[in-house]
Amino acid sequence: MAESIDIRELNILIEQKSSFVSGLTAGMNRVIVGQKHLVETLLIGLLSDGHILLEGVPGLAKTLAIKTLAQLIDSKYSRIQFTPDLLPADVTGTMIYSQKDEKFQVKKGPVFANFVLADEINRAPAKVQSALLEAMQEHQVTIGSSTFDLPNPFLVMATQNPIEQEGTYPLPEAQVDRFMLKVVIDYPTIEEEKLIIRENLQGALPEITPVISADEIINAREVVRKVYIDEKIEQYIADIVFATRYPDKYGLQQLKDLITFGGSPRASINLAKASRAYAFIKRRGYVIPEDVRAVAHDVLRHRIGLSYEAEATDVTSEEIVSDIINKVEVP
């Protein structure tokens, strides 16, 4: 009984604290037509302190979505266009000699912002990608012999173009795994497309005014951590991730030869965190199986290694995650 009262109190708290979500969503919808899933996943990443990898063909408003979110939250935003000639110092910063002071001074790079858009991240060589990796994982940057903390909240949103492979450097598995969510964006519907044409022909995009501060986002993250996850839900999350490693133990023998490696414990942690944030967005103080299912594809699609057999038969990690979700017993 005590637990049910706790849940009730938690629901009231989350109902109050999550009121800004509708303001953020409304602000995004004024600029972005459709793309409801994209807006939702950006909020999940923001509330879970996780980084996001967006994949989609050019022109689907990936950059615009990230920029709009940064404008709605009164915070610092920077954009880095990744190119083959980019150097790590162009991202993190470097030491510059000052003739006036006769000593080296630190010049901080564009990574020192709350929202960092890494545009076409797979166009830069491995050295640049690894420089961003330290920033993403450690929330700090080393320039010369000094280490600097990055601002809080700190969120990297990277985009990559899936169709053009010439002159690109595929992200190594270890780096892809650092992204909490990988979101694949599809074309808008024909009705949405007509609305996009109409809005663009009218002229300038609507003016964006901040609806929440960076400090309020940090406070909201504390509330998200209070969202209740039952032991049965924990078991469900663990079962889903274990099914990516040992599919035959879950009656999915057909997947055994299609997977070279499954999700790591980071997959389980991120699945739990994303489920919590999703429940918060839906203004609920506890996680239900539908929350886990809603975020499973975005959390797992980039954490499953496909075998040559899978690639030869055109099986995608998307289909594998769907098979697992349909098979693993729901609590």
BALUMLUM-199421 format. One line per 10 residues: for each residue x, y, z of C-alpha. Coordinates in steps of 0.05 Angstrom, whole numbers. Each point is the difference from the previous one (the first is absolute). Layout:
REM BALUMLUM-199421
X:Y:Z  ...
***
This chain:
REM BALUMLUM-199421
0:0:0  57:47:19  30:-12:-69  -64:19:-36  -3:66:40  73:13:-20  -18:-12:-73  -60:47:6  44:55:30  52:-13:-53
-53:7:-54  -22:67:28  73:24:3  14:-21:-72  -65:30:-24  24:67:28  73:-5:-21  -13:-26:-71  -45:59:-20  58:31:-40
-1:-61:-48  -63:26:-35  33:69:-7  62:-31:-32  -41:-45:-45  -45:58:-22  62:43:-14  31:-56:-42  -66:-12:-38  -3:74:-20
64:-9:-39  3:-75:-17  -58:-30:-39  -15:-72:21  61:-38:25  -36:-14:67  47:-58:14  61:44:-11  -25:53:49  -16:-54:51
69:-33:-4  36:67:5  -38:12:65  17:-70:25  75:12:-13  -4:68:33  -34:-26:63  44:-63:6  66:37:-10  15:-42:-62
27:17:-69  -39:-11:-64  20:-24:-70  -49:20:-55  1:-37:-66  -39:21:-61  7:26:-70  15:75:-8  -57:50:6  -41:-33:55
10:57:50  50:-36:44  43:62:10  -61:45:7  -30:-45:54  63:2:43  9:75:-9  -72:13:19  5:-42:63  63:38:21
-37:66:-11  -60:-22:41  47:-15:58  37:64:17  69:-30:-10  63:3:-43  -2:-35:-67  56:-14:-49  3:-36:-66  61:-37:-27
0:-20:-73  42:-63:-3  45:-2:-62  59:-46:-20  50:56:15  -26:15:70  51:-4:57  -13:-20:73  19:71:21  -56:27:-44
-49:-36:45  31:4:70  43:62:-4  75:12:2  58:39:32  14:68:-32  63:40:14  -14:71:23  56:48:-18  -29:52:47
3:-45:62  58:-41:-27  -33:-66:18  -47:-52:-28  -75:10:11  -56:-50:-8  -50:14:-56  -61:-43:12  -33:-34:-60  -73:-4:-20
-10:-63:43  -7:47:60  -75:9:-7  -63:-31:30  -24:-26:-67  52:-22:-51  -24:-19:-69  51:-46:-34  -24:5:-71  17:-59:-45
45:-31:54  22:-57:-46  36:49:-46  57:14:49  60:-47:11  6:-45:62  46:49:37  -54:53:1  -54:-50:18  41:-24:60
10:72:23  -76:7:3  -4:-67:34  37:24:63  -45:60:4  -63:-43:-6  21:-53:50  39:40:52  -36:67:-8  69:31:0
53:21:-50  76:-1:6  38:57:-34  75:-2:9  11:-20:73  -66:29:26  -67:-34:5  -64:41:-5  -70:-21:20  -54:9:-52
-64:39:16  -60:-35:29  -46:-22:-32  46:-25:-56  -32:-36:-58  31:-22:-66  -48:-11:-57  35:-29:-60  -29:-10:-69  23:-47:-54
-21:-11:-72  -13:-74:-14  0:3:-76  67:29:-18  60:-42:20  54:32:-42  48:42:41  -31:-22:67  31:-34:60  -50:-49:31
-6:9:75  34:-56:39  -46:-44:42  30:27:65  -18:71:-20  -69:-17:-26  -13:-34:68  12:67:35  -63:27:-31  -60:-15:44
-49:1:-58  7:-9:-75  -61:30:-34  -15:-16:-73  -43:54:-32  -46:-14:-58  -34:44:-52  -62:40:20  -70:-20:-22  -29:34:-62
-45:44:44  60:21:42  40:13:-64  -54:48:-26  1:36:67  77:6:-4  -5:30:-70  -54:49:23  39:23:62  65:8:-38
-32:41:-55  -29:47:53  70:22:18  39:1:65  -6:-52:54  -38:20:63  39:36:55  22:-48:55  -2:24:72  29:-43:57
-51:-37:42  47:-30:52  71:13:26  59:-49:2  -4:-2:76  -73:-22:-3  20:-57:-47  52:-22:52  -55:1:54  -47:-39:-46
54:-54:-8  0:-9:76  -75:-11:-2  7:-50:-58  47:-41:44  -58:-8:50  -45:-34:-51  -15:-69:29  25:-63:-36  -29:-65:27
43:-63:6  -43:-33:-54  16:57:-48  74:-7:17  -5:-74:-16  -35:17:-66  55:49:-19  54:-51:17  -37:-54:-40  -4:44:-62
75:16:3  19:-73:15  -42:-22:-60  47:41:-44  59:-40:27  -30:-70:7  -61:-1:-46  -4:-77:2  -15:2:76  -63:41:-15
-26:-45:-56  30:43:-55  46:-52:-32  -10:34:-68  39:61:25  60:-38:26  40:2:-65  -22:72:-16  30:33:61  76:6:12
-7:38:66  -58:26:42  -12:59:45  50:14:57  -21:19:71  0:72:-27  -60:-22:-42  -38:-23:63  17:64:38  -22:44:-59
-63:-40:-11  -20:11:73  19:74:-3  -37:13:-65  -62:-38:26  0:45:62  5:63:-43  -56:-25:-45  -45:-12:60  16:71:24
-18:29:-68  -66:-38:5  -9:31:70  3:-66:37  39:-16:64  14:-72:-17  25:-40:-61  -46:-49:-36  21:-52:-53  -27:45:-56
53:53:20  55:-52:-9  -28:-22:-67  -7:72:-24  74:15:9  30:-69:-13  14:11:-75  36:67:11  42:-28:57  19:-67:-33
3:10:-75  73:22:1  22:-50:53  -12:-64:-38  56:-27:-45  -26:-31:-64  34:-61:-30  17:-7:-74  -59:-47:-6  -47:54:26
28:51:-49  -4:-50:-57  -73:-13:14  -15:75:12  -20:-11:73  5:65:40  12:11:74  -69:33:-1  -33:-66:-18  41:-38:52
-22:48:55  -73:-8:-23  6:-76:3  30:4:70  -54:47:27  -55:-44:-29  30:-63:30  25:21:70  -54:-10:52  -33:65:23
-8:5:76
***
